[in-house]
Amino acid sequence: MSGAGKRLIPLLDRVLVEKLQPKKKTAGGVLLPESAISKLNEAKVIAVGPGSRTQDGKTVPPSCREGDHVLLPEFGGSAINVDGKELYLYRDEEILAKLE
């Protein structure tokens, strides 16, 4: 975990992510046109809160862990600038999928 993630610990069911930039070159060094670049909102999970709570006080663990790659909605999340990095806080339920 980076230094930024150690100082910023999400609460409850919040997930701290860093959005990944789509590749603009192939492995062979060929530049890709804008139309060929994937528009997926992919991110890497930096830190995860302990989870949400039920009405009787039990903790429901989050569905993702640190280091997971996830798919985010097009809009949403709270932008946070930490150590020059733009990070985003999402609720666990807002994350669309885990990418493997």
Summary of the structure (lengths in Angstrom):
residues: 100
radius of gyration: 15.4
end to end distance: 19.4
largest distance: 56.3
contacts: 257
relative contact order: 0.29
helix: 11%
strand: 37%
